[in-house]
């Protein structure tokens, strides 16, 4: 099973989060479980190219 990192925090009554790989695409949930469900939904859209012009985070090795 593959895992991906996400960043999340509580803002007043809502949990806010985004995938580390896609920092421009926030989602939210009333509970942490709802946030996780919403993160999975948006990940499917982002990784399937269903959303045009998706910004991604890359990594390069520096000599």
CHARMM-style PDB file with segment names, atoms N, HN, CA, C and O in Angstrom:
ATOM      1  N   UNK     1       0.837  -1.183   0.000  1.00  0.00      PROA
ATOM      2  CA  UNK     1       0.000   0.000   0.000  1.00  0.00      PROA
ATOM      3  C   UNK     1       0.880   1.244   0.000  1.00  0.00      PROA
ATOM      4  O   UNK     1       1.836   1.337   0.770  1.00  0.00      PROA
ATOM      5  N   UNK     2       0.562   2.172  -0.843  1.00  0.00      PROA
ATOM      6  HN  UNK     2      -0.215   2.096  -1.469  1.00  0.00      PROA
ATOM      7  CA  UNK     2       1.299   3.428  -0.964  1.00  0.00      PROA
ATOM      8  C   UNK     2       0.768   4.440   0.055  1.00  0.00      PROA
ATOM      9  O   UNK     2      -0.429   4.464   0.342  1.00  0.00      PROA
ATOM     10  N   UNK     3       1.648   5.262   0.591  1.00  0.00      PROA
ATOM     11  HN  UNK     3       2.620   5.242   0.357  1.00  0.00      PROA
ATOM     12  CA  UNK     3       1.230   6.337   1.487  1.00  0.00      PROA
ATOM     13  C   UNK     3       1.725   7.670   0.936  1.00  0.00      PROA
ATOM     14  O   UNK     3       2.736   7.727   0.236  1.00  0.00      PROA
ATOM     15  N   UNK     4       1.011   8.725   1.256  1.00  0.00      PROA
ATOM     16  HN  UNK     4       0.190   8.678   1.824  1.00  0.00      PROA
ATOM     17  CA  UNK     4       1.357  10.091   0.866  1.00  0.00      PROA
ATOM     18  C   UNK     4       1.240  10.977   2.088  1.00  0.00      PROA
ATOM     19  O   UNK     4       0.398  10.735   2.952  1.00  0.00      PROA
ATOM     20  N   UNK     5       2.073  11.996   2.169  1.00  0.00      PROA
ATOM     21  HN  UNK     5       2.757  12.192   1.466  1.00  0.00      PROA
ATOM     22  CA  UNK     5       2.041  12.922   3.297  1.00  0.00      PROA
ATOM     23  C   UNK     5       1.051  14.049   3.028  1.00  0.00      PROA
ATOM     24  O   UNK     5       0.913  14.530   1.903  1.00  0.00      PROA
ATOM     25  N   UNK     6       0.366  14.457   4.098  1.00  0.00      PROA
ATOM     26  HN  UNK     6       0.478  14.067   5.011  1.00  0.00      PROA
ATOM     27  CA  UNK     6      -0.510  15.617   4.022  1.00  0.00      PROA
ATOM     28  C   UNK     6      -0.273  16.504   5.238  1.00  0.00      PROA
ATOM     29  O   UNK     6       0.192  16.048   6.283  1.00  0.00      PROA
ATOM     30  N   UNK     7      -0.602  17.769   5.077  1.00  0.00      PROA
ATOM     31  HN  UNK     7      -0.980  18.139   4.228  1.00  0.00      PROA
ATOM     32  CA  UNK     7      -0.442  18.758   6.128  1.00  0.00      PROA
ATOM     33  C   UNK     7      -1.847  19.151   6.571  1.00  0.00      PROA
ATOM     34  O   UNK     7      -2.731  19.342   5.736  1.00  0.00      PROA
ATOM     35  N   UNK     8      -2.053  19.272   7.872  1.00  0.00      PROA
ATOM     36  HN  UNK     8      -1.335  19.116   8.550  1.00  0.00      PROA
ATOM     37  CA  UNK     8      -3.382  19.632   8.349  1.00  0.00      PROA
ATOM     38  C   UNK     8      -3.290  20.449   9.633  1.00  0.00      PROA
ATOM     39  O   UNK     8      -2.288  20.407  10.345  1.00  0.00      PROA
ATOM     40  N   UNK     9      -4.363  21.195   9.911  1.00  0.00      PROA
ATOM     41  HN  UNK     9      -5.178  21.229   9.332  1.00  0.00      PROA
ATOM     42  CA  UNK     9      -4.447  21.998  11.120  1.00  0.00      PROA
ATOM     43  C   UNK     9      -5.909  22.308  11.406  1.00  0.00      PROA
ATOM     44  O   UNK     9      -6.763  22.225  10.524  1.00  0.00      PROA
ATOM     45  N   UNK    10      -6.175  22.661  12.645  1.00  0.00      PROA
ATOM     46  HN  UNK    10      -5.481  22.728  13.362  1.00  0.00      PROA
ATOM     47  CA  UNK    10      -7.539  23.024  13.023  1.00  0.00      PROA
ATOM     48  C   UNK    10      -7.645  24.535  13.036  1.00  0.00      PROA
ATOM     49  O   UNK    10      -6.825  25.223  13.642  1.00  0.00      PROA
ATOM     50  N   UNK    11      -8.668  25.046  12.358  1.00  0.00      PROA
ATOM     51  HN  UNK    11      -9.335  24.487  11.865  1.00  0.00      PROA
ATOM     52  CA  UNK    11      -8.930  26.476  12.276  1.00  0.00      PROA
ATOM     53  C   UNK    11     -10.344  26.706  12.792  1.00  0.00      PROA
ATOM     54  O   UNK    11     -11.321  26.487  12.074  1.00  0.00      PROA
ATOM     55  N   UNK    12     -10.445  27.147  14.031  1.00  0.00      PROA
ATOM     56  HN  UNK    12      -9.652  27.325  14.613  1.00  0.00      PROA
ATOM     57  CA  UNK    12     -11.726  27.314  14.709  1.00  0.00      PROA
ATOM     58  C   UNK    12     -12.497  25.992  14.697  1.00  0.00      PROA
ATOM     59  O   UNK    12     -12.101  25.067  15.407  1.00  0.00      PROA
ATOM     60  N   UNK    13     -13.584  25.861  13.921  1.00  0.00      PROA
ATOM     61  HN  UNK    13     -13.906  26.612  13.345  1.00  0.00      PROA
ATOM     62  CA  UNK    13     -14.424  24.656  13.948  1.00  0.00      PROA
ATOM     63  C   UNK    13     -14.068  23.654  12.854  1.00  0.00      PROA
ATOM     64  O   UNK    13     -14.645  22.567  12.818  1.00  0.00      PROA
ATOM     65  N   UNK    14     -13.145  23.983  11.972  1.00  0.00      PROA
ATOM     66  HN  UNK    14     -12.676  24.866  12.002  1.00  0.00      PROA
ATOM     67  CA  UNK    14     -12.878  23.139  10.803  1.00  0.00      PROA
ATOM     68  C   UNK    14     -11.439  22.626  10.804  1.00  0.00      PROA
ATOM     69  O   UNK    14     -10.525  23.293  11.288  1.00  0.00      PROA
ATOM     70  N   UNK    15     -11.263  21.449  10.262  1.00  0.00      PROA
ATOM     71  HN  UNK    15     -12.005  20.907   9.869  1.00  0.00      PROA
ATOM     72  CA  UNK    15      -9.931  20.905   9.979  1.00  0.00      PROA
ATOM     73  C   UNK    15      -9.609  21.267   8.538  1.00  0.00      PROA
ATOM     74  O   UNK    15     -10.421  21.023   7.645  1.00  0.00      PROA
ATOM     75  N   UNK    16      -8.453  21.837   8.301  1.00  0.00      PROA
ATOM     76  HN  UNK    16      -7.794  22.036   9.026  1.00  0.00      PROA
ATOM     77  CA  UNK    16      -7.993  22.248   6.976  1.00  0.00      PROA
ATOM     78  C   UNK    16      -6.786  21.379   6.631  1.00  0.00      PROA
ATOM     79  O   UNK    16      -5.953  21.095   7.491  1.00  0.00      PROA
ATOM     80  N   UNK    17      -6.696  20.959   5.366  1.00  0.00      PROA
ATOM     81  HN  UNK    17      -7.373  21.190   4.667  1.00  0.00      PROA
ATOM     82  CA  UNK    17      -5.552  20.152   4.982  1.00  0.00      PROA
ATOM     83  C   UNK    17      -5.269  20.205   3.494  1.00  0.00      PROA
ATOM     84  O   UNK    17      -6.098  20.643   2.696  1.00  0.00      PROA
ATOM     85  N   UNK    18      -4.074  19.748   3.142  1.00  0.00      PROA
ATOM     86  HN  UNK    18      -3.401  19.392   3.791  1.00  0.00      PROA
ATOM     87  CA  UNK    18      -3.672  19.645   1.746  1.00  0.00      PROA
ATOM     88  C   UNK    18      -2.585  18.594   1.633  1.00  0.00      PROA
ATOM     89  O   UNK    18      -1.904  18.277   2.609  1.00  0.00      PROA
ATOM     90  N   UNK    19      -2.433  18.062   0.441  1.00  0.00      PROA
ATOM     91  HN  UNK    19      -2.986  18.319  -0.351  1.00  0.00      PROA
ATOM     92  CA  UNK    19      -1.381  17.079   0.175  1.00  0.00      PROA
ATOM     93  C   UNK    19      -0.053  17.801   0.050  1.00  0.00      PROA
ATOM     94  O   UNK    19       0.020  18.858  -0.577  1.00  0.00      PROA
ATOM     95  N   UNK    20       0.992  17.251   0.635  1.00  0.00      PROA
ATOM     96  HN  UNK    20       0.933  16.393   1.144  1.00  0.00      PROA
ATOM     97  CA  UNK    20       2.326  17.836   0.532  1.00  0.00      PROA
ATOM     98  C   UNK    20       2.713  18.010  -0.945  1.00  0.00      PROA
ATOM     99  O   UNK    20       3.353  18.996  -1.310  1.00  0.00      PROA
ATOM    100  N   UNK    21       2.332  17.073  -1.766  1.00  0.00      PROA
ATOM    101  HN  UNK    21       1.812  16.272  -1.469  1.00  0.00      PROA
ATOM    102  CA  UNK    21       2.647  17.094  -3.197  1.00  0.00      PROA
ATOM    103  C   UNK    21       1.857  18.169  -3.956  1.00  0.00      PROA
ATOM    104  O   UNK    21       2.292  18.622  -5.015  1.00  0.00      PROA
ATOM    105  N   UNK    22       0.701  18.576  -3.423  1.00  0.00      PROA
ATOM    106  HN  UNK    22       0.347  18.207  -2.563  1.00  0.00      PROA
ATOM    107  CA  UNK    22      -0.187  19.546  -4.075  1.00  0.00      PROA
ATOM    108  C   UNK    22      -0.575  20.650  -3.082  1.00  0.00      PROA
ATOM    109  O   UNK    22      -1.730  20.706  -2.660  1.00  0.00      PROA
ATOM    110  N   UNK    23       0.358  21.523  -2.701  1.00  0.00      PROA
ATOM    111  HN  UNK    23       1.296  21.478  -3.044  1.00  0.00      PROA
ATOM    112  CA  UNK    23       0.078  22.499  -1.640  1.00  0.00      PROA
ATOM    113  C   UNK    23      -0.932  23.577  -2.002  1.00  0.00      PROA
ATOM    114  O   UNK    23      -1.431  24.263  -1.110  1.00  0.00      PROA
ATOM    115  N   UNK    24      -1.249  23.747  -3.270  1.00  0.00      PROA
ATOM    116  HN  UNK    24      -0.844  23.189  -3.994  1.00  0.00      PROA
ATOM    117  CA  UNK    24      -2.184  24.800  -3.679  1.00  0.00      PROA
ATOM    118  C   UNK    24      -3.643  24.377  -3.568  1.00  0.00      PROA
ATOM    119  O   UNK    24      -4.531  25.194  -3.809  1.00  0.00      PROA
ATOM    120  N   UNK    25      -3.916  23.134  -3.213  1.00  0.00      PROA
ATOM    121  HN  UNK    25      -3.195  22.470  -3.017  1.00  0.00      PROA
ATOM    122  CA  UNK    25      -5.280  22.607  -3.264  1.00  0.00      PROA
ATOM    123  C   UNK    25      -5.739  22.192  -1.865  1.00  0.00      PROA
ATOM    124  O   UNK    25      -5.560  21.048  -1.445  1.00  0.00      PROA
ATOM    125  N   UNK    26      -6.332  23.151  -1.160  1.00  0.00      PROA
ATOM    126  HN  UNK    26      -6.477  24.080  -1.501  1.00  0.00      PROA
ATOM    127  CA  UNK    26      -6.814  22.928   0.201  1.00  0.00      PROA
ATOM    128  C   UNK    26      -8.182  22.262   0.195  1.00  0.00      PROA
ATOM    129  O   UNK    26      -8.969  22.434  -0.736  1.00  0.00      PROA
ATOM    130  N   UNK    27      -8.450  21.505   1.243  1.00  0.00      PROA
ATOM    131  HN  UNK    27      -7.811  21.365   1.999  1.00  0.00      PROA
ATOM    132  CA  UNK    27      -9.788  20.983   1.491  1.00  0.00      PROA
ATOM    133  C   UNK    27     -10.029  21.069   2.988  1.00  0.00      PROA
ATOM    134  O   UNK    27      -9.121  21.400   3.749  1.00  0.00      PROA
ATOM    135  N   UNK    28     -11.257  20.773   3.413  1.00  0.00      PROA
ATOM    136  HN  UNK    28     -11.995  20.504   2.794  1.00  0.00      PROA
ATOM    137  CA  UNK    28     -11.593  20.922   4.826  1.00  0.00      PROA
ATOM    138  C   UNK    28     -12.589  19.862   5.252  1.00  0.00      PROA
ATOM    139  O   UNK    28     -13.173  19.164   4.423  1.00  0.00      PROA
ATOM    140  N   UNK    29     -12.771  19.754   6.555  1.00  0.00      PROA
ATOM    141  HN  UNK    29     -12.296  20.321   7.228  1.00  0.00      PROA
ATOM    142  CA  UNK    29     -13.752  18.846   7.117  1.00  0.00      PROA
ATOM    143  C   UNK    29     -14.112  19.272   8.525  1.00  0.00      PROA
ATOM    144  O   UNK    29     -13.307  19.895   9.217  1.00  0.00      PROA
ATOM    145  N   UNK    30     -15.326  18.936   8.951  1.00  0.00      PROA
ATOM    146  HN  UNK    30     -15.980  18.430   8.389  1.00  0.00      PROA
ATOM    147  CA  UNK    30     -15.767  19.255  10.298  1.00  0.00      PROA
ATOM    148  C   UNK    30     -15.012  18.386  11.303  1.00  0.00      PROA
ATOM    149  O   UNK    30     -14.723  18.828  12.415  1.00  0.00      PROA
ATOM    150  N   UNK    31     -14.697  17.164  10.914  1.00  0.00      PROA
ATOM    151  HN  UNK    31     -14.931  16.806  10.010  1.00  0.00      PROA
ATOM    152  CA  UNK    31     -13.916  16.259  11.754  1.00  0.00      PROA
ATOM    153  C   UNK    31     -12.643  15.875  11.007  1.00  0.00      PROA
ATOM    154  O   UNK    31     -12.525  16.098   9.802  1.00  0.00      PROA
ATOM    155  N   UNK    32     -11.708  15.304  11.728  1.00  0.00      PROA
ATOM    156  HN  UNK    32     -11.804  15.123  12.707  1.00  0.00      PROA
ATOM    157  CA  UNK    32     -10.472  14.853  11.098  1.00  0.00      PROA
ATOM    158  C   UNK    32     -10.764  13.729  10.103  1.00  0.00      PROA
ATOM    159  O   UNK    32     -10.127  13.653   9.053  1.00  0.00      PROA
ATOM    160  N   UNK    33     -11.713  12.864  10.421  1.00  0.00      PROA
ATOM    161  HN  UNK    33     -12.231  12.925  11.274  1.00  0.00      PROA
ATOM    162  CA  UNK    33     -12.088  11.786   9.499  1.00  0.00      PROA
ATOM    163  C   UNK    33     -12.692  12.336   8.215  1.00  0.00      PROA
ATOM    164  O   UNK    33     -12.391  11.839   7.130  1.00  0.00      PROA
ATOM    165  N   UNK    34     -13.543  13.357   8.322  1.00  0.00      PROA
ATOM    166  HN  UNK    34     -13.788  13.760   9.203  1.00  0.00      PROA
ATOM    167  CA  UNK    34     -14.121  13.976   7.130  1.00  0.00      PROA
ATOM    168  C   UNK    34     -13.038  14.629   6.283  1.00  0.00      PROA
ATOM    169  O   UNK    34     -13.071  14.551   5.055  1.00  0.00      PROA
ATOM    170  N   UNK    35     -12.076  15.275   6.943  1.00  0.00      PROA
ATOM    171  HN  UNK    35     -12.050  15.338   7.941  1.00  0.00      PROA
ATOM    172  CA  UNK    35     -10.955  15.872   6.215  1.00  0.00      PROA
ATOM    173  C   UNK    35     -10.205  14.804   5.441  1.00  0.00      PROA
ATOM    174  O   UNK    35      -9.881  15.008   4.271  1.00  0.00      PROA
ATOM    175  N   UNK    36      -9.923  13.671   6.064  1.00  0.00      PROA
ATOM    176  HN  UNK    36     -10.187  13.504   7.015  1.00  0.00      PROA
ATOM    177  CA  UNK    36      -9.203  12.591   5.385  1.00  0.00      PROA
ATOM    178  C   UNK    36      -9.985  12.081   4.185  1.00  0.00      PROA
ATOM    179  O   UNK    36      -9.397  11.823   3.134  1.00  0.00      PROA
ATOM    180  N   UNK    37     -11.294  11.930   4.317  1.00  0.00      PROA
ATOM    181  HN  UNK    37     -11.772  12.139   5.170  1.00  0.00      PROA
ATOM    182  CA  UNK    37     -12.133  11.512   3.183  1.00  0.00      PROA
ATOM    183  C   UNK    37     -12.053  12.526   2.046  1.00  0.00      PROA
ATOM    184  O   UNK    37     -11.936  12.153   0.878  1.00  0.00      PROA
ATOM    185  N   UNK    38     -12.117  13.817   2.398  1.00  0.00      PROA
ATOM    186  HN  UNK    38     -12.212  14.120   3.346  1.00  0.00      PROA
ATOM    187  CA  UNK    38     -12.043  14.869   1.384  1.00  0.00      PROA
ATOM    188  C   UNK    38     -10.665  14.922   0.731  1.00  0.00      PROA
ATOM    189  O   UNK    38     -10.554  15.193  -0.465  1.00  0.00      PROA
ATOM    190  N   UNK    39      -9.618  14.664   1.511  1.00  0.00      PROA
ATOM    191  HN  UNK    39      -9.708  14.444   2.482  1.00  0.00      PROA
ATOM    192  CA  UNK    39      -8.274  14.612   0.938  1.00  0.00      PROA
ATOM    193  C   UNK    39      -8.157  13.478  -0.079  1.00  0.00      PROA
ATOM    194  O   UNK    39      -7.549  13.651  -1.135  1.00  0.00      PROA
ATOM    195  N   UNK    40      -8.733  12.327   0.232  1.00  0.00      PROA
ATOM    196  HN  UNK    40      -9.227  12.186   1.090  1.00  0.00      PROA
ATOM    197  CA  UNK    40      -8.701  11.202  -0.711  1.00  0.00      PROA
ATOM    198  C   UNK    40      -9.446  11.552  -2.000  1.00  0.00      PROA
ATOM    199  O   UNK    40      -8.989  11.222  -3.094  1.00  0.00      PROA
ATOM    200  N   UNK    41     -10.587  12.214  -1.868  1.00  0.00      PROA
ATOM    201  HN  UNK    41     -10.959  12.482  -0.979  1.00  0.00      PROA
ATOM    202  CA  UNK    41     -11.366  12.612  -3.051  1.00  0.00      PROA
ATOM    203  C   UNK    41     -10.577  13.565  -3.936  1.00  0.00      PROA
ATOM    204  O   UNK    41     -10.505  13.376  -5.150  1.00  0.00      PROA
ATOM    205  N   UNK    42      -9.986  14.591  -3.329  1.00  0.00      PROA
ATOM    206  HN  UNK    42     -10.045  14.745  -2.343  1.00  0.00      PROA
ATOM    207  CA  UNK    42      -9.258  15.570  -4.143  1.00  0.00      PROA
ATOM    208  C   UNK    42      -7.986  14.952  -4.732  1.00  0.00      PROA
ATOM    209  O   UNK    42      -7.569  15.331  -5.827  1.00  0.00      PROA
ATOM    210  N   UNK    43      -7.371  14.012  -4.022  1.00  0.00      PROA
ATOM    211  HN  UNK    43      -7.710  13.705  -3.133  1.00  0.00      PROA
ATOM    212  CA  UNK    43      -6.180  13.352  -4.562  1.00  0.00      PROA
ATOM    213  C   UNK    43      -6.517  12.588  -5.838  1.00  0.00      PROA
ATOM    214  O   UNK    43      -5.749  12.616  -6.800  1.00  0.00      PROA
ATOM    215  N   UNK    44      -7.645  11.917  -5.851  1.00  0.00      PROA
ATOM    216  HN  UNK    44      -8.269  11.895  -5.069  1.00  0.00      PROA
ATOM    217  CA  UNK    44      -8.070  11.182  -7.053  1.00  0.00      PROA
ATOM    218  C   UNK    44      -8.198  12.130  -8.235  1.00  0.00      PROA
ATOM    219  O   UNK    44      -7.753  11.811  -9.338  1.00  0.00      PROA
ATOM    220  N   UNK    45      -8.804  13.294  -8.013  1.00  0.00      PROA
ATOM    221  HN  UNK    45      -9.165  13.552  -7.117  1.00  0.00      PROA
ATOM    222  CA  UNK    45      -8.958  14.268  -9.094  1.00  0.00      PROA
ATOM    223  C   UNK    45      -7.619  14.849  -9.531  1.00  0.00      PROA
ATOM    224  O   UNK    45      -7.354  14.974 -10.726  1.00  0.00      PROA
ATOM    225  N   UNK    46      -6.779  15.203  -8.572  1.00  0.00      PROA
ATOM    226  HN  UNK    46      -6.994  15.102  -7.600  1.00  0.00      PROA
ATOM    227  CA  UNK    46      -5.495  15.816  -8.899  1.00  0.00      PROA
ATOM    228  C   UNK    46      -4.557  14.849  -9.619  1.00  0.00      PROA
ATOM    229  O   UNK    46      -3.871  15.244 -10.561  1.00  0.00      PROA
ATOM    230  N   UNK    47      -4.520  13.617  -9.198  1.00  0.00      PROA
ATOM    231  HN  UNK    47      -5.077  13.296  -8.432  1.00  0.00      PROA
ATOM    232  CA  UNK    47      -3.579  12.661  -9.780  1.00  0.00      PROA
ATOM    233  C   UNK    47      -4.082  12.037 -11.080  1.00  0.00      PROA
ATOM    234  O   UNK    47      -3.312  11.387 -11.787  1.00  0.00      PROA
ATOM    235  N   UNK    48      -5.353  12.221 -11.402  1.00  0.00      PROA
ATOM    236  HN  UNK    48      -5.979  12.749 -10.828  1.00  0.00      PROA
ATOM    237  CA  UNK    48      -5.895  11.647 -12.636  1.00  0.00      PROA
ATOM    238  C   UNK    48      -5.916  12.649 -13.784  1.00  0.00      PROA
ATOM    239  O   UNK    48      -6.417  12.346 -14.867  1.00  0.00      PROA
ATOM    240  N   UNK    49      -5.377  13.836 -13.553  1.00  0.00      PROA
ATOM    241  HN  UNK    49      -4.970  14.083 -12.674  1.00  0.00      PROA
ATOM    242  CA  UNK    49      -5.373  14.913 -14.548  1.00  0.00      PROA
ATOM    243  C   UNK    49      -6.782  15.385 -14.896  1.00  0.00      PROA
ATOM    244  O   UNK    49      -6.994  15.933 -15.978  1.00  0.00      PROA
ATOM    245  N   UNK    50      -7.748  15.184 -14.000  1.00  0.00      PROA
ATOM    246  HN  UNK    50      -7.575  14.740 -13.121  1.00  0.00      PROA
ATOM    247  CA  UNK    50      -9.106  15.677 -14.196  1.00  0.00      PROA
ATOM    248  C   UNK    50      -9.170  17.196 -14.027  1.00  0.00      PROA
ATOM    249  O   UNK    50     -10.078  17.849 -14.542  1.00  0.00      PROA
ATOM    250  N   UNK    51      -8.198  17.750 -13.302  1.00  0.00      PROA
ATOM    251  HN  UNK    51      -7.461  17.220 -12.884  1.00  0.00      PROA
ATOM    252  CA  UNK    51      -8.115  19.191 -13.083  1.00  0.00      PROA
ATOM    253  C   UNK    51      -6.970  19.726 -13.930  1.00  0.00      PROA
ATOM    254  O   UNK    51      -5.839  19.262 -13.793  1.00  0.00      PROA
ATOM    255  N   UNK    52      -7.243  20.707 -14.815  1.00  0.00      PROA
ATOM    256  HN  UNK    52      -8.162  21.084 -14.927  1.00  0.00      PROA
ATOM    257  CA  UNK    52      -6.169  21.227 -15.669  1.00  0.00      PROA
ATOM    258  C   UNK    52      -5.187  22.112 -14.895  1.00  0.00      PROA
ATOM    259  O   UNK    52      -5.545  22.730 -13.892  1.00  0.00      PROA
ATOM    260  N   UNK    53      -3.968  22.160 -15.371  1.00  0.00      PROA
ATOM    261  HN  UNK    53      -3.678  21.658 -16.185  1.00  0.00      PROA
ATOM    262  CA  UNK    53      -2.918  23.059 -14.853  1.00  0.00      PROA
ATOM    263  C   UNK    53      -2.626  22.843 -13.370  1.00  0.00      PROA
ATOM    264  O   UNK    53      -2.470  23.811 -12.626  1.00  0.00      PROA
ATOM    265  N   UNK    54      -2.553  21.615 -12.942  1.00  0.00      PROA
ATOM    266  HN  UNK    54      -2.680  20.829 -13.547  1.00  0.00      PROA
ATOM    267  CA  UNK    54      -2.281  21.305 -11.543  1.00  0.00      PROA
ATOM    268  C   UNK    54      -0.832  21.653 -11.212  1.00  0.00      PROA
ATOM    269  O   UNK    54       0.086  21.252 -11.928  1.00  0.00      PROA
ATOM    270  N   UNK    55      -0.632  22.398 -10.128  1.00  0.00      PROA
ATOM    271  HN  UNK    55      -1.378  22.723  -9.547  1.00  0.00      PROA
ATOM    272  CA  UNK    55       0.710  22.724  -9.655  1.00  0.00      PROA
ATOM    273  C   UNK    55       1.182  21.588  -8.766  1.00  0.00      PROA
ATOM    274  O   UNK    55       0.439  21.113  -7.906  1.00  0.00      PROA
ATOM    275  N   UNK    56       2.400  21.158  -8.971  1.00  0.00      PROA
ATOM    276  HN  UNK    56       3.004  21.543  -9.669  1.00  0.00      PROA
ATOM    277  CA  UNK    56       2.968  20.057  -8.200  1.00  0.00      PROA
ATOM    278  C   UNK    56       4.266  20.502  -7.536  1.00  0.00      PROA
ATOM    279  O   UNK    56       4.869  21.499  -7.932  1.00  0.00      PROA
ATOM    280  N   UNK    57       4.684  19.757  -6.532  1.00  0.00      PROA
ATOM    281  HN  UNK    57       4.194  18.947  -6.211  1.00  0.00      PROA
ATOM    282  CA  UNK    57       5.973  19.975  -5.884  1.00  0.00      PROA
ATOM    283  C   UNK    57       6.926  18.927  -6.417  1.00  0.00      PROA
ATOM    284  O   UNK    57       6.603  17.739  -6.422  1.00  0.00      PROA
ATOM    285  N   UNK    58       8.092  19.349  -6.862  1.00  0.00      PROA
ATOM    286  HN  UNK    58       8.354  20.314  -6.857  1.00  0.00      PROA
ATOM    287  CA  UNK    58       9.110  18.427  -7.341  1.00  0.00      PROA
ATOM    288  C   UNK    58      10.320  18.455  -6.423  1.00  0.00      PROA
ATOM    289  O   UNK    58      10.418  19.280  -5.515  1.00  0.00      PROA
ATOM    290  N   UNK    59      11.229  17.544  -6.681  1.00  0.00      PROA
ATOM    291  HN  UNK    59      11.150  16.874  -7.419  1.00  0.00      PROA
ATOM    292  CA  UNK    59      12.449  17.482  -5.880  1.00  0.00      PROA
ATOM    293  C   UNK    59      13.616  17.186  -6.805  1.00  0.00      PROA
ATOM    294  O   UNK    59      13.529  16.301  -7.657  1.00  0.00      PROA
ATOM    295  N   UNK    60      14.709  17.923  -6.640  1.00  0.00      PROA
ATOM    296  HN  UNK    60      14.779  18.641  -5.948  1.00  0.00      PROA
ATOM    297  CA  UNK    60      15.904  17.733  -7.438  1.00  0.00      PROA
ATOM    298  C   UNK    60      17.084  17.462  -6.524  1.00  0.00      PROA
ATOM    299  O   UNK    60      17.166  18.028  -5.434  1.00  0.00      PROA
ATOM    300  N   UNK    61      17.987  16.614  -6.946  1.00  0.00      PROA
ATOM    301  HN  UNK    61      17.920  16.154  -7.832  1.00  0.00      PROA
ATOM    302  CA  UNK    61      19.212  16.377  -6.201  1.00  0.00      PROA
ATOM    303  C   UNK    61      20.214  17.445  -6.595  1.00  0.00      PROA
ATOM    304  O   UNK    61      20.461  17.666  -7.781  1.00  0.00      PROA
ATOM    305  N   UNK    62      20.789  18.108  -5.604  1.00  0.00      PROA
ATOM    306  HN  UNK    62      20.588  17.929  -4.641  1.00  0.00      PROA
ATOM    307  CA  UNK    62      21.786  19.153  -5.828  1.00  0.00      PROA
ATOM    308  C   UNK    62      23.150  18.554  -5.524  1.00  0.00      PROA
ATOM    309  O   UNK    62      23.366  17.995  -4.448  1.00  0.00      PROA
ATOM    310  N   UNK    63      24.058  18.672  -6.466  1.00  0.00      PROA
ATOM    311  HN  UNK    63      23.882  19.126  -7.339  1.00  0.00      PROA
ATOM    312  CA  UNK    63      25.395  18.077  -6.306  1.00  0.00      PROA
ATOM    313  C   UNK    63      26.194  18.753  -5.233  1.00  0.00      PROA
ATOM    314  OT1 UNK    63      27.336  18.369  -4.978  1.00  0.00      PROA
TER     315      UNK     63
END
